[in-house]
Amino acid sequence: MSNFWMNAVGRESLIAADSTWGLLMIMCVGVFAAIWLEQKYTWASKVSGAIIALIIAMILANLGVIPTSSVLYDDIVWGVIVPMGIPMLLLQCNVKKIWAETGRMLTIFLIGAVGTVVGAFLAFYLLKGPFGNDMDLARVASMMTGSYIGGGVNFAAMASQYAAGEDITAAATVADNLLMAMYFFVLIFFAGSKFFRKQFKHPLIEEVQAGNVDLAEAKTLAAAFWSRKDISLKDIAVNIAYSVTIVWLSQSIAGLFGGLAVTNGFMDFVVKFLGSQYVWITTLSVIVATFMEDKVKEMHGSQEIGTYFIYLFLFVIGVPANIYTVITKSPLLLVFTALMVIVNMLFCFGAAKIFKFNLEDAIIASNANIGGPTTAAGMAISQGWATLVGPAMLIGVLGYVVGNYAGTLVAIALGL
């Protein structure tokens, strides 16, 4: 298509690479369309807004409507928007509250997180031969470790931190979301399976079957979570100021460690870990969320603003995606992600069996690992397990914290 636009408008794309406002318009309209479709139509919610945003960007780029490279993408979205979004999303992560209120589910979740890391190493060493590029596969392992412990925010952080190529990032995103969607159906099947019900206690399932649970009440929880929230100009101002401050402090601290030269293998590992800005963004954000709880409660809109920033990132990673690369790489990456999910599942359900925990706890904990807080809460709501909605959200948010640490460790261990 580049030749067509070259003849028509004298450049390789309809919107020029230096047309900041034109590209920003396309990006913001595309993200709006993805969010609107996801919230309006059932089929779109199953596909997920993340995939829809990526597909919109991919189509526009491959048709030559927008350029595949721009300062707006590289310097603004990757360099500014992604780091700013993460501190706002992590404001929900009050570690003391999570520890006190999640009980058995937290134990399964953390064991499942270990399973995700084990799965990443297993998948890397099994597939690095067929894949053919060890460093790119190590980047995928880091991104998927973050994603399958936390969520999209961690995927974005690891992709940004280790400069994953746009093509491979887009292919990994497609594989991630396809596998995640399939696994949710598997978990729902487990909830209804006679085999699994024989292996585990399942009191909440029994309550629903006995008609002792008001499904309308559970749906009301979902409506309340996604309803319009109170937000003021001051809320927007304080969220942005807070986020920028955390990113600046994190870069400054990481820079102190990044400049150190060490020869000892273990100390090199430690210095690389402490030289990561995302490790410090995570650490500082958790300190604020945990020890400044009263102030955090006054910062309305942090989750919405942070999530919107991450959607902008998801649009941008679809822009340079070569369709051939997505088609050829995604099947292999689908195997990669499947291996990680299977190992996570074995760890979660194995832990529940060993410790005699409930089937519902294992299902929601594994969902929180693979999908994140909103998907885990959504599954609890859809099944009528209203008492698990709060814990599902809490452990899922904790995944945002653990995911950045784990993704960084996996990347360093694999040579990045």
VENGI-V519620 format. One record per run of one state. SS is the DSSP state (@ for helix, = for strand, . for the rest). FROM is the first residue (numbers start at 1). TO is the last residue. If there is no record, write none. Layout:
SS&FROM&TO / SS&FROM&TO
This chain:
.&1&1 / @&2&9 / .&10&19 / @&20&40 / .&41&41 / @&42&47 / .&48&48 / @&49&62 / .&63&70 / @&71&92 / .&93&94 / @&95&101 / .&102&103 / @&104&131 / .&132&133 / @&134&147 / .&148&151 / @&152&161 / .&162&165 / @&166&192 / .&193&193 / @&194&199 / .&200&200 / =&201&201 / .&202&202 / @&203&209 / .&210&214 / @&215&226 / .&227&232 / @&233&258 / .&259&264 / @&265&274 / .&275&276 / @&277&291 / .&292&292 / @&293&297 / .&298&301 / @&302&319 / .&320&322 / @&323&354 / .&355&357 / =&358&358 / @&359&370 / .&371&372 / @&373&383 / .&384&385 / @&386&413 / .&414&416
